[in-house]
Each structure stands twice: as C-alpha cells, then as structure tokens.
Amino acid sequence: MPSCPAVQEQYDGPVTVVGKDVPCEVGMRVRMNEGLISHGIGTVTECFEDEELKGCCAVIWDSDQCHTRSLHSHMGNLHSCRVGKEDVYDLVVADAKVCVDITVVTHEVVERGAIREHYEVKRDCGEEPEEPESSKGANDEAV
C-alpha cells in the first residue's frame, strides 16, 4: 500500500482537549491535538494512575489512512500520549460517545521481512459499524 507524507492536525473550530476540558477515559475516541503529527483516530485503552506515568494514557491508533501507514509501520500503532503530564495535552476528543466495553487484540504482522505487533480495538457497545468514507455515496446517482 502506498504511503504519503505526514500531516499536521488542523481544526476549523473549537476542540475538546482530553485531560483539560474533559477527563481521560478508557474507550474515548481521540485525535492528536492541533499542530501535532496526525495519527488518524484512535481509542484510549488505558489511563495511567501510578505516579511516574500519571497524566498519560495509552492509545491504539486504528486509522488506515495514507498519511498514517508509514508512521505506524515504523513506530507501531500503540502509543503513550500526554493528557496533562508536565502541562502538555496531546489529544482531542474525536467522538463524544465513549465505549468502555473494549477488547484489545494483538496481531503479528510481517512487513518487509520483519515481524511486528499490530493492535486492534474491538468495541462492543451495540453500535452499527461505520461505513467507510470512501464508500459513502458511491451508489448515489447524479441528479
């Protein structure tokens, strides 16, 4: 699959900053804050409470967008993000609905001859799966 250059997050309107405007919660759907390199959309899988990591959380990024492929191929798709540690806020809310009934599944992926782990978040909140953007309107006839 082709990859594209990294892009910075930009938003037209106000955003809800995780850890500042709302508390961090497992199951939140998030994006990187304005000006940071985009990872697409991800899910918070853990909010750290121990003193050393307090103000951080774990996010599994699940977007398979052109600009995220190379990044996740090199760095993996499970990252630690700051949600108040040292007064830094990496994340904004991508979806107001929080699904706490999540399961993390680990897959082994072979890429360029190397084995790496890829994480998947399975959500079980009685939601219908979203239709991919690329297929929306694909069957609509022009009027």
N, C-alpha and C positions, 0 to 999 in steps of 0.2 A: 504494500500500500504506500502511496506517496505521502510525504510529509511536507509541511510548509514551515516557514519561519515562525518563531514565537511571536505572540502579540501581547500587548498590554491591555489589561481590563480598562474599559471606559464605560461610563454610565451617563445617560442623559438626565436622569432625575435623582432625587434623594435615594439613599440606600440605607438599609438597616444593618448596622455593624454588630457582628457577633462578639459578645463579651463586653460591649459598651452600651448599645441600645437594648439588647436582649441577652439573657444568659445563654451560654453554650449548652446545647442539649444533644444527647445521642439521638441520631435519626434525622437531624436537621439536614436539609439540602442547601449547600453553600457554593459560593464562587469566591475567587480571590478579590481582595479589595482594589479599589481604583488605583491605577498606576502600576500594579504588580503584574507579573507574567501570568497569563491566563492558563489555567489547568482545565477549563471547562467547568462542569458541575460535578460536585462530589457529595458524599454523605459523611457526617461526623459519626465515627464508630466508637470513640472513647473520649471522655473529658477527664484529664489527669488531675488528681487531687493531692498527690504527695508533694511535699514542699519544693523539691527540685524542679518538678515539671508543672507546678500549679500555674494556671494561666495559659496552658497549651492544650491542644486536642489532637486526636488522630483523624485524618480524613482519607477516605478512599475515593480517588477520582475515577469516574466511570465514563467520562465523555470520550468518544472515539472521533474527535474532530481532527481535521488535517493538521492544525497547529499544535495539537497536544500529543500526537503519536510519537514524535522523536523525543520529546521531553519525558514521557512515561516509559519509553523504551530504554532510555539511559538511566533514569532516576527511579523507576518503578512507579506504581500508582498509589502507594500508601505513604503519606507524608505527615509530619508533625507541623501544626500551624499554631501561631501565637494568637491568643484571644484575650490579651491583657497582660501577658508577661512582659515586663520591662516597659509597660505602657504602649505596646505595639499590638495592632489589630489587623490580622491578615485576611479575615474572612467577612463576607457579607451574606445575608440571607438570600437564597435563590428561590425558595418556595416557602410560603408561610405555614403550610401543613407539615407537621413533624410526625414521622412514623417511627415509633420506638421499637416496633417488632421487626428487628432486622437480624439477618444471619450473614456472617462473613464466610465466603467460600474461597479457598486458596487453589489456584491452578498453576501447574508448571507449564511454562511456555518455552519453546526452543526458538531462539531468534539469532540468526547469523551464527549458528553452531553453539551458542551458549544457552544454558538453561537458566531461567529466572522465574520468580514467582509473580503472578498477577492475581490481584484480589478482586472479588466480585461481591457486591452487597445485594442480598436478596431481601426485598421488602415484602411483608405480609400484613398489609393494612386494609385489605378489602378494596384496593384501588384497581381500576382498569389500567392496563399498561398504556403508556402514552404512544401515540402514533408518531413515528419518526418525521422530523420536519421535511425531509426530502420526499416523503410520500403524500404529505398533505396537499390536497388539491390536484393530485396527479390525474384523477379520473374526472375532474370537473371539465365540462365543455365550455368553450369560449362562447360568449353571448354576443 
